[in-house]
Amino acid sequence: MDVCPVNCIHPTPDEPEFATTEMLYIDPQTCIDCGACVDECPVDAIFGDNELSEADAVYADINASYYEKHPIGPDWPELPEPRSLSADLGTLRVAIVGSGPAACYAAIELTSRPRVEVDMFDRLPTPYGLVRAGVAPDHPGTKGVADVFRSALSKRSVHCHFNVDVGQHVSHEELLEHHHAVIYAVGAASDRRLGVPGEDLPGSHAATEFVAWYNGHPDYVDHAFDLSGERAVIIGNGNVALDVARILVTDPDELAKTDMAEHALEALRHSNIREVVIVGRRGPAQAAYTNPELIALGQMADIDIVVDPDEVVLDSASRSWIDGPDSEPSEKLKVRQVEEFAKRTSSDGRKRIVLRYLSSPEEILGDGRVEGIRLVRNELVADADNPARLSARPTDHTEALEAGLVLRSIGYKGLPVADLPFDDRRGVVPNENGRVIDPETGSPIHGVYVAGWIKRGPTGVIGTNKHCSAATVDLLLSDFASGLLTQPGRDQEHLTALIGERQPDAIDFQGWQRIDKKERVLGSESGRARTKIVDVAAMLEAARGEAG
């Protein structure tokens, strides 16, 4: 959001750090304390330094460290002017497939200009993608970005078609018949596999399935996860792994205050899990989680965070990097935080999260179901072509851990999109900055674009999609202005009739609002912000305004 009158919030989309930053930083030398950012922030994430709690005081140091590394100068670049469209071009019609963050940010970018109409499609009856089905329930502030998305989807120039499956109810070619362009923002719906023996045993799951289950995704409500054992192991140490670990050991009475799905709450009330082991294949200097997630982990009440001090000792290459001039303050902070965990003393009887480093799964053990996991100890080896890049290489040392549940959390992966080329290795649609290309010729496929994870792979946080979608939209607008997009042969009325014939249970924005209202009413009856409806038939009833 372009809200700061003195441009004191960095990195901006023009700065190279923007694509990889964990958070935004406010320059105290430039800030005039006008409060504009505080008023506009959709997730209430901005605080004055005198308002920080004792637990959050570390963020003042994080902010200061950033500006020590990246001092602001008089030639700091300004935000680009948004591209305008000539009235002579007529109305631009765009279809967006998907309704998650990348899709919503694309809709915001498009509808900020006059004479642009958007049709948004999602195969689910509800919008917002991972904001609804992926963000941990105990992070309600992050979910607040849905209020920004709601304002875009409620515009008269946006037509929502939820519970409509592109490829089944309407084809790619039919979308092009009705629009100048189609943006696919379908995310990465699958997960990466470990490729080890025993991975398919009952009790071994993708963490993405577990996340969807406790968030009430209708495709996963019938999944079952065995929580009868005392230990769970999570392979991977990104933010999703930390989210899952936190959920597994949090008091269900606390989770009952969130929008967690009722079936998951009930299962967690009967869980026997006392320890969650998070396994990373490299060291603490290379861990994928972000500092805010790691800090939040360490602030959990009545939960021990356990780290073996020997695993915190960095190899010489990692230590040289962390102490060197090219490392970011955020990377140094990750290491310092884990070193602090290693100094803590555990308490008898408390649940615990154990952070393990330099280990990889060799085999998931069990006779008929998961009973444990064998880990191999790794060592870090410098790349011959790039000494700063360290790879994990297995040693001869292995160990076995007893566990009744193993969750792999090594990344999401995109799935092929009907009638579009696909790069199976990377899990993305081949593209150049968002323009879909023919991989054989390298030429653009006019009128077809991508945004979000299906464009760049599963990287970044929710806000990263804003810049990603804006870049795609800018190219689309450029192509429209250059006359490269084909005039649609069918109008909005014909599209509405086609969808009504193919999918009578399609849900528009008003239908979603009725679902949303019903969930909030159900939640208020039990003192919660909302109680999610997870059954599609019940969603359809709510969308029609039927009692139930």
C-alpha positions in Angstrom: 0.0 0.0 0.0 1.4 3.4 -1.0 0.5 5.2 2.2 3.7 6.8 3.6 4.0 10.5 2.6 7.8 10.5 3.2 8.6 7.0 1.8 10.1 5.7 5.1 9.0 2.1 4.8 11.5 -0.2 3.2 12.2 -2.2 1.2 9.9 -0.9 -1.4 8.9 -2.9 -4.5 11.7 -1.1 -6.4 14.4 -2.3 -4.1 16.0 -5.7 -4.6 15.5 -6.8 -1.1 11.7 -6.6 -1.5 11.4 -10.0 -3.2 13.0 -11.8 -0.3 12.4 -9.7 2.8 10.8 -11.3 5.9 9.1 -8.0 6.9 9.1 -4.3 6.2 11.1 -1.8 8.2 10.4 1.8 9.1 13.3 4.3 8.9 13.2 6.2 12.2 15.2 9.1 10.7 12.7 9.7 8.0 9.4 8.8 9.8 7.3 11.8 10.8 5.0 9.9 13.1 1.9 10.8 11.1 0.3 7.4 11.8 -0.9 6.8 8.1 0.7 3.4 8.0 -0.9 2.4 11.3 -4.3 3.4 10.1 -3.9 1.6 6.8 -2.2 -1.7 7.8 -4.8 -4.4 7.3 -3.3 -6.8 9.9 -2.5 -4.3 12.7 1.3 -5.1 12.4 2.7 -1.6 13.0 3.6 -0.4 16.5 5.5 2.5 17.9 8.7 1.6 19.8 7.1 2.9 23.0 4.1 0.5 22.4 6.1 -2.7 22.1 5.5 -5.3 24.8 8.5 -6.8 26.5 8.1 -10.0 24.4 8.2 -7.9 21.2 10.9 -5.5 22.1 13.3 -7.5 20.0 11.6 -6.0 16.9 13.1 -2.6 17.6 16.6 -4.1 17.4 15.6 -6.0 14.2 14.4 -2.7 12.7 17.6 -0.9 13.7 19.8 -3.6 12.3 18.2 -3.4 8.9 19.1 0.3 8.5 22.6 -0.3 9.7 22.9 -2.7 6.8 20.9 -0.7 4.3 21.3 3.0 5.0 18.8 5.3 3.3 20.3 7.8 0.9 18.9 10.8 -1.1 18.8 8.8 -4.3 16.5 6.1 -2.9 14.2 5.0 -5.7 10.5 6.0 -5.7 7.5 3.8 -6.5 6.7 3.6 -10.2 3.7 5.4 -11.6 0.8 3.0 -12.3 0.2 2.4 -16.0 -2.9 4.1 -17.3 -5.1 3.0 -20.2 -6.4 5.2 -23.0 -10.2 5.5 -23.2 -9.9 4.7 -26.9 -9.0 1.1 -26.1 -12.4 0.4 -24.7 -13.1 -1.9 -21.8 -10.5 -4.5 -20.8 -12.0 -7.8 -19.7 -9.8 -10.2 -17.7 -10.5 -13.7 -16.2 -8.6 -14.6 -13.1 -8.5 -18.3 -12.2 -8.0 -18.6 -8.4 -9.1 -16.4 -5.6 -6.1 -16.6 -3.2 -3.7 -13.7 -2.4 -2.0 -13.6 -5.9 -5.5 -13.6 -7.6 -6.9 -10.9 -5.2 -3.9 -8.7 -5.6 -4.2 -9.0 -9.4 -7.8 -8.0 -9.1 -6.9 -5.0 -7.0 -4.3 -3.9 -9.5 -6.6 -4.3 -12.5 -9.7 -2.6 -10.9 -7.8 0.4 -9.7 -8.1 1.6 -13.3 -11.2 2.6 -15.1 -12.8 0.5 -17.8 -11.5 -2.8 -16.6 -13.8 -5.7 -15.7 -12.7 -8.9 -14.0 -14.3 -12.4 -13.7 -12.8 -14.4 -10.8 -13.1 -18.2 -10.7 -12.5 -20.7 -7.9 -13.4 -24.3 -7.8 -14.2 -24.0 -4.0 -17.4 -22.3 -2.7 -15.2 -19.9 -0.7 -12.5 -17.4 -1.7 -9.1 -16.3 -0.4 -7.1 -19.6 -0.9 -4.4 -20.1 1.7 -5.5 -17.1 3.7 -8.6 -19.1 4.6 -7.1 -22.7 4.3 -3.4 -22.2 5.0 -2.8 -19.5 7.6 -2.6 -21.0 11.1 -5.8 -20.3 13.1 -3.8 -18.8 15.9 -2.5 -16.1 13.5 -5.8 -14.1 13.2 -3.9 -10.9 12.4 -2.5 -12.4 9.2 -6.0 -13.5 8.2 -7.0 -9.8 8.4 -5.7 -9.2 4.9 -9.0 -10.8 3.8 -10.6 -7.5 4.6 -8.5 -5.9 1.9 -9.4 -8.6 -0.6 -13.1 -8.3 0.3 -13.1 -4.7 -0.8 -11.7 -5.7 -4.2 -14.1 -8.6 -4.8 -17.1 -6.5 -3.8 -16.6 -4.0 -6.6 -19.2 -3.8 -9.3 -16.5 -4.4 -11.9 -15.6 -7.8 -10.4 -17.8 -10.8 -11.0 -17.2 -13.8 -8.8 -17.8 -17.4 -9.9 -17.1 -19.7 -6.9 -17.7 -23.4 -6.9 -16.8 -23.3 -10.6 -14.0 -25.5 -11.8 -12.1 -24.2 -14.8 -11.4 -27.2 -17.0 -14.6 -28.9 -16.0 -17.4 -26.3 -16.0 -15.7 -23.9 -18.4 -12.7 -24.4 -20.6 -9.6 -22.4 -21.1 -10.6 -21.7 -24.7 -14.1 -20.5 -23.5 -12.4 -18.1 -21.1 -10.4 -16.6 -24.0 -13.6 -16.3 -26.0 -15.1 -14.1 -23.3 -12.0 -12.1 -22.2 -9.0 -10.3 -23.6 -6.7 -12.2 -21.2 -6.7 -14.9 -18.6 -4.5 -14.8 -15.4 -3.9 -18.2 -13.7 -3.2 -17.7 -10.0 -3.9 -21.2 -8.9 -1.1 -21.6 -6.4 0.7 -24.9 -5.7 -1.8 -27.4 -4.7 0.4 -30.5 -4.2 3.4 -31.3 -2.0 6.9 -32.5 -2.5 7.7 -36.1 -1.5 10.7 -37.4 0.5 11.4 -40.4 -1.7 12.3 -42.7 1.2 11.1 -46.2 2.1 8.0 -46.2 4.2 6.7 -42.8 3.1 3.3 -44.3 2.2 2.7 -46.0 5.5 -0.4 -45.0 7.4 0.6 -42.2 9.8 2.9 -40.6 7.2 1.3 -37.5 5.6 2.1 -34.2 3.9 2.0 -31.3 6.3 0.0 -29.5 3.7 -2.8 -32.0 4.2 -2.7 -31.6 7.9 -2.9 -27.8 7.6 -5.9 -28.0 5.2 -7.6 -30.5 7.6 -7.4 -28.2 10.7 -8.3 -25.2 8.6 -11.5 -26.8 7.3 -10.7 -27.2 3.6 -13.7 -29.3 2.3 -11.4 -31.6 0.4 -9.7 -32.7 3.6 -12.3 -32.8 6.3 -12.6 -36.6 6.1 -8.9 -37.1 6.6 -7.7 -38.8 9.8 -4.5 -38.3 11.6 -3.3 -40.6 14.3 -2.5 -38.5 17.4 -2.4 -41.4 19.8 1.4 -41.5 20.1 3.5 -39.2 22.3 5.9 -38.0 19.6 5.4 -36.5 16.1 8.2 -35.8 13.7 8.1 -33.0 11.0 10.6 -33.2 8.2 11.5 -29.6 7.0 11.9 -26.4 9.0 10.0 -23.7 7.1 7.2 -21.6 8.5 4.6 -24.4 7.8 6.6 -26.8 9.9 6.6 -24.4 12.8 2.9 -23.7 12.4 2.1 -27.4 12.5 4.3 -28.0 15.5 2.7 -25.1 17.4 -0.8 -26.4 16.7 0.1 -29.9 17.8 1.2 -28.8 21.3 -1.1 -25.8 21.9 -3.8 -26.2 24.5 -7.0 -26.9 22.6 -8.9 -24.5 24.8 -6.8 -21.8 23.3 -7.3 -23.0 19.8 -11.1 -23.1 20.5 -10.9 -19.2 20.5 -9.8 -19.3 16.9 -11.5 -20.3 13.6 -10.0 -23.8 13.6 -12.4 -26.4 12.2 -14.5 -28.1 14.8 -13.5 -31.7 13.7 -9.8 -30.8 14.2 -10.5 -29.2 17.6 -12.2 -32.4 18.7 -9.3 -34.6 17.5 -6.7 -32.4 19.2 -8.6 -32.5 22.5 -7.9 -36.3 22.5 -4.3 -36.0 21.3 -1.5 -37.7 23.3 1.3 -35.9 21.5 3.8 -34.5 24.0 6.8 -33.8 21.8 7.2 -32.6 18.2 10.6 -32.9 16.6 11.3 -30.6 13.7 14.1 -31.9 11.4 16.1 -29.7 9.1 18.7 -31.1 6.7 21.1 -28.2 7.0 22.2 -26.0 9.9 20.5 -23.1 11.8 22.1 -20.6 9.5 20.3 -22.1 6.5 16.9 -22.7 8.1 13.9 -21.7 5.9 11.6 -20.3 8.6 11.4 -16.6 9.2 12.3 -14.7 12.3 8.8 -13.7 13.3 7.7 -17.4 13.3 10.8 -18.4 15.2 10.4 -15.7 17.8 6.7 -16.6 18.2 7.7 -20.2 18.8 10.0 -19.2 21.7 7.3 -17.1 23.3 4.8 -20.0 23.7 3.6 -20.3 27.2 4.3 -23.6 29.1 6.1 -25.1 26.0 9.8 -26.0 26.1 11.8 -25.3 23.0 14.7 -27.7 23.0 17.9 -27.5 20.9 21.0 -29.7 21.3 23.9 -27.2 21.9 26.2 -29.3 19.7 23.9 -28.8 16.7 24.1 -25.0 17.1 27.8 -24.9 16.6 28.2 -23.6 13.1 30.7 -25.1 10.6 33.4 -22.7 9.5 31.8 -21.7 6.2 28.4 -20.9 7.9 30.2 -18.9 10.6 32.2 -17.0 8.1 29.0 -16.1 6.2 27.0 -15.1 9.2 29.9 -12.9 10.6 30.7 -11.5 7.1 29.6 -8.2 5.6 27.2 -9.8 3.1 24.9 -11.6 5.5 21.6 -9.9 6.4 20.7 -9.0 10.0 17.7 -11.3 9.8 20.1 -14.3 9.1 22.2 -13.3 12.1 19.1 -13.1 14.3 18.0 -16.6 13.3 21.3 -18.0 14.5 21.3 -16.0 17.7 17.7 -17.0 18.5 18.5 -20.8 18.2 21.6 -20.3 20.2 19.5 -18.8 23.0 17.1 -21.8 22.8 20.0 -24.1 23.3 20.8 -22.4 26.6 17.3 -23.0 28.0 16.6 -25.6 30.7 13.6 -27.9 30.1 10.9 -28.5 32.7 9.6 -31.9 33.6 6.1 -32.6 32.4 5.8 -29.9 29.9 5.2 -30.4 26.2 8.1 -29.6 24.0 9.2 -28.7 20.5 12.7 -30.0 19.6 14.6 -28.3 16.8 17.0 -30.7 15.0 19.5 -29.7 12.4 21.9 -31.4 10.0 19.6 -34.5 9.7 17.6 -36.1 6.9 15.1 -38.9 6.8 16.5 -42.2 5.6 13.5 -44.4 6.2 10.1 -44.3 7.8 9.8 -47.3 10.1 6.8 -49.5 10.9 5.0 -52.7 10.4 1.7 -51.7 8.8 1.8 -48.2 10.1 4.3 -45.6 11.2 6.3 -46.6 14.3 9.4 -44.4 13.9 11.8 -42.8 11.6 15.5 -43.3 10.8 17.5 -40.1 10.4 21.0 -39.8 8.9 23.4 -37.2 10.2 24.5 -34.7 7.5 27.6 -32.5 7.0 27.7 -29.3 5.0 29.8 -29.2 1.9 30.7 -26.2 -0.2 29.7 -26.1 -3.8 32.7 -26.3 -6.1 31.4 -23.5 -8.4 30.0 -21.4 -5.5 31.8 -21.8 -2.2 29.2 -19.7 -0.4 26.5 -22.3 -1.3 26.5 -25.2 1.2 24.8 -28.6 0.5 23.9 -31.3 2.9 25.8 -34.6 2.5 24.9 -37.7 4.5 27.5 -39.3 6.8 27.6 -42.8 8.2 25.9 -41.9 11.4 22.2 -42.8 11.8 19.7 -42.9 14.6 16.1 -44.1 15.0 13.3 -42.1 16.7 10.0 -43.6 17.9 7.1 -41.7 16.4 3.5 -42.4 15.7 3.1 -39.5 13.2 5.4 -38.2 10.5 4.6 -35.1 8.5 6.7 -34.0 5.5 6.9 -30.2 5.1 9.5 -29.8 2.4 7.5 -27.5 0.1 4.4 -27.1 -2.0 4.4 -28.0 -5.6 2.3 -26.7 -8.5 0.1 -29.0 -10.6 -0.4 -28.9 -14.4 -3.1 -26.5 -15.7 -5.3 -27.8 -18.4 -4.4 -26.6 -21.9 -1.3 -24.8 -20.7 2.4 -25.9 -20.9 4.0 -27.1 -17.7 7.4 -27.4 -16.2 7.1 -30.5 -14.1 10.6 -30.2 -12.6 9.9 -26.7 -11.1 6.2 -27.2 -10.7 5.3 -24.0 -12.6 3.8 -22.8 -15.9 6.6 -21.7 -18.1 6.6 -17.9 -18.2 8.7 -14.8 -18.6 7.8 -12.3 -15.8 4.2 -13.6 -15.9 3.7 -14.0 -19.7 3.1 -17.6 -20.4 5.5 -18.9 -23.1 5.7 -21.8 -25.4 8.6 -23.8 -24.0 9.6 -25.1 -27.5 9.8 -21.7 -29.1 10.2 -19.4 -26.2 7.5 -17.1 -27.7 4.7 -15.6 -25.6 1.2 -17.2 -25.8 -0.8 -14.1 -26.2 -3.5 -13.4 -23.7 -2.4 -16.0 -21.1 -0.6 -14.9 -17.9 0.3 -16.4 -14.4 0.8 -14.9 -11.0 1.8 -16.2 -7.6 3.2 -19.7 -6.9 2.2 -21.2 -10.3 4.4 -18.4 -11.8 7.5 -18.3 -9.5 7.2 -21.4 -7.3 6.2 -21.7 -3.6 8.4 -18.8 -2.3 7.7 -15.8 -0.2 4.9 -14.8 2.2 1.4 -13.5 1.5 2.6 -9.9 0.8 5.2 -11.2 -1.8 2.3 -11.9 -4.1 1.4 -8.2 -4.3 4.5 -7.3 -6.1 4.4 -10.6 -8.2 0.8 -9.9 -9.3 1.5 -6.2 -10.0 4.3 -7.2 -12.3 2.1 -9.6 -14.2 -0.7 -7.0 -14.5 1.7 -4.4 -15.8 2.7 -6.7 -18.6 -0.9 -7.5 -19.4 -1.8 -3.8 -19.6 1.2 -3.2 -21.8 0.1 -5.9 -24.2 -3.4 -4.6 -24.2 -2.2 -1.1 -25.0 0.0 -2.5 -27.8 -2.9 -4.2 -29.5 -1.5 -7.7 -28.8 -4.7 -9.1 -27.1 -7.6 -10.5 -29.1 -11.0 -8.8 -28.7 -13.4 -11.2 -27.0 -16.1 -12.6 -29.2 -18.6 -13.2 -26.4 -20.0 -10.8 -23.7 -20.6 -11.0 -20.0 -24.2 -12.0 -20.4 -23.3 -15.0 -22.5 -20.7 -16.1 -19.9 -23.2 -15.8 -17.1 -25.7 -17.9 -19.0 -23.0 -20.5 -19.9 -21.9 -20.9 -16.2 -25.5 -21.1 -15.1 -26.1 -23.9 -17.5 -22.9 -25.9 -16.7 -22.9 -25.3 -12.9 -26.2 -24.3 -11.4 -24.6 -24.3 -7.9 -22.2 -21.5 -8.8 -21.8 -19.0 -6.0 -21.4 -15.2 -6.6 -19.9 -12.7 -4.2 -23.3 -12.1 -2.5 -23.6 -15.9 -2.0 -20.1 -15.9 -0.3 -21.2 -13.0 1.9 -24.1 -15.1 3.1 -21.7 -18.0 3.9 -19.4 -15.5 5.7 -22.3 -14.1 7.7 -23.5 -17.6 8.6 -20.1 -18.6 9.9 -19.8 -15.5 12.0 -23.2 -16.1 13.5 -22.3 -19.7 14.3 -19.1 -18.4 15.9 -20.8 -15.8 18.0 -23.0 -18.5 19.5 -19.9 -20.1 21.1 -17.8 -17.0 21.7 -15.6 -17.3 18.5 -15.0 -14.9 15.6 -16.4 -17.6 13.3 -17.2 -21.3 13.0 -16.3 -22.5 9.6 -18.7 -24.4 7.5 -16.8 -27.3 6.0 -19.4 -29.3 4.2 -20.1 -28.1 0.6 -23.8 -28.9 0.8 -24.1 -26.8 3.9 -22.1 -24.0 2.2 -24.6 -24.1 -0.7 -27.5 -23.8 1.7 -25.9 -20.8 3.4 -25.1 -19.2 0.0 -28.8 -19.5 -1.0 -29.9 -18.0 2.4 -31.5 -21.3 3.4 -32.0 -22.2 7.1 -29.8 -25.0 8.4 
